[in-house]
Amino acid sequence: MTRTLDVWWDRRLVGQLTQNEHGELGFAYAPEWVSDDKAHPLSASLPKRAEPFKRRECRPFFGGLLPEEGQRDAAAQALGVSRSNDFALLDRLGGDVAGALQLLPPGETPSVPLLDQPSAPLDDAGLIRVLDALPLRPLLAGEDGLRLSLAGAQSKVPVVLVDGKVALPAPGQPTTHILKPPITRFKATTENEAFVMRLAAAIGLDVASVEPRVVRNRTFLLVQRYDRAIDGDGHVHRIHQEDFCQALGVPPETKYASEGGPVFKDCFALLRRIAARPAVDVLKLLDAAIFNVIAGNADAHGKNFSILYDDDGPRLAPLYDLLATVAYPDLSSKFAMRIGARAKLSELNDTGWATFATDAGLGLPLVRRRVADISERAILQANVVAADLVRPGLDEKALLQFAEMVVDRAERCAHSTRGNGPPTSR
């Protein structure tokens, strides 16, 4: 028996995701979607066509909508389904995913939440309950009325804000923010991510807005979703997006370059192929790559960059999930995507940047200028950003340590383009 889920984009039926009696996924566009010249493909890896897509073709995109690693395991356990069953997970979690899509059972159409019936804000006890539940039930999987999914290996849940207060969404309601509790095995991850994201914004990078919050001495981070827009009447609209792995047809299990996932050469080529303004986005990706080196974000893999499909055409999405992973010795300090075959900042030199420039299709003088400029901005802004984040309940010492680390790395990064390599870390 074949099972089906209808795939909706802004209340229009795009097609159907299927699972046959052997458990194989398939996807087919609706004829009306294929014939509409204004209708966009779901993914750069799923061009519009009448012929159905087999599992190998469609699984990278649809599997890429789901949580990963331990989050996937815990969600599957909470829902009572197999972790390897993408269809079953999407059936239970696909009501609100990254981008514009909703995956609903046949016969069910997207609902329109009423503005005069807003969700009730969570009080402090409710927020603590959510923070306590997330490690065991990622995305609050299985909670009545919630069908939410986000990719990634970190604990999180999509939420809405009501008068500035966190609330769980009503059934079918587009979420506007992502609530991220701290990672329990690492110190001050709320402060870490808030600092790195705010620093990226302070030096002029396009980045999602974040706000660290504290409830009863427990921290969490609120991230504003860039794939949502609010119109003049207060209605929230979903905006389509996909990460680079989805766009390149790479399954989430092989997101790391060392496992066959995207490398920077693939990413720059993707932007040149599909971006509405490729020259602008190529430079943005260059700046992002340099910033991640300076910030010590070694986990910037293909699923941590996305394409946003808004009214201006396909473009590089604002940056997200920026964390100084090198602050934690238990995490690998090797870049998820190497810079000119160099795996660490200590290995970077002008030769490495020259190879990276070739991979990016850019001139080495431009890359050198951007490295120098972003390094200088990071040095000027790091302590300012850290000081601005200090407030009761947040770890001031950790914030200052993150700033000191970034200043040191920025100085070493700037030096890496002027000689044989960066100076020894202080």
TAZI-V442430 format. One line per field, one symbol per residue. ss: DSSP state (a for helix, b for strand, c for the rest). phi: phi as a letter, one per 40 degrees, with the letter a starting at -180 (. if undefined). burial: 1 if it has 24 or more other C-alpha atoms within 12 Angstrom, else 0. A space follows every 10 residues. Layout:
ss->???
phi->???
burial->???
//
This chain:
ss->ccbbbbbbbc cbbbbbbbbc ccccbbbbbc aaaaaccccc ccbccbcccc ccbcaaaaaa aaacccbcaa aaaaaaaaac cccccaaaaa aaaccbcccc bbbbbccccc cccccccccc cccaaaaaaa aaaacccaaa cccccccbcc cbccccbbbb bbccbbbccc ccccccbbbb bcccccccaa aaaaaaaaaa aaccccbccb bbbbbccbbb bbbbcccbbb cccccbbbcb bbbaaaaacc caaaccaaac cccaaaaaaa aaaacccaaa aaaaaaaaaa aaaaaccccc caaacbbbbb ccbbbbccbc ccccaaaccc ccccccccbc cbccaaacca aaaaaaaaaa cccaaaaaaa aaaaaaaaaa aaaaaaaaac cccccaaaaa aaaaaaaaaa aaaaaacccc cccccc
phi->.cbbbcbbbf gbccibcbbc ccgccaabcc dccccccccc ccaccbccac ccccddcccd cccccccbfc ccdccccccg bccccdcccc ccbccabcgc cbbbcdgcbd cbccccbccc cccdcccccc cccdccbdgf dgcdgbbbaa chbccaacbb bbfgbcaccc dgcccbbbcb cccccbcfcc cccdcccccd ccchccaccb acbbbfgbca bbbccccbbb cccgccbcbc aaccccccgb cccbccdcbh ccbddccccc cccbccbdcc cccccdcccc cccccgccbc ccccbbbbbb ccgdaccdca fcbccccbdc ccccccbccf gccaccccac ccccccdcdc gbccdcddcc cccccccccc cdcccccccc adgcccccdc cccccccccc cccdcccbac iccccc
burial->0011111111 0111111110 0001111111 0011000011 1111111110 0110101111 1111111100 1111110110 0011111111 1111111111 1111100001 0000000110 0100001001 1011111111 1110011111 1111111111 1100011111 1111111111 1110001111 1111111111 1110111111 1111100111 1111111110 0000011111 1111111111 1111111000 1111111111 1101100100 1111111111 1111111111 1111111111 0001111111 1111111100 0011111111 1111111111 1111111011 1101001111 1111111110 1111111010 0001110111 1111111111 1111111100 110000
//
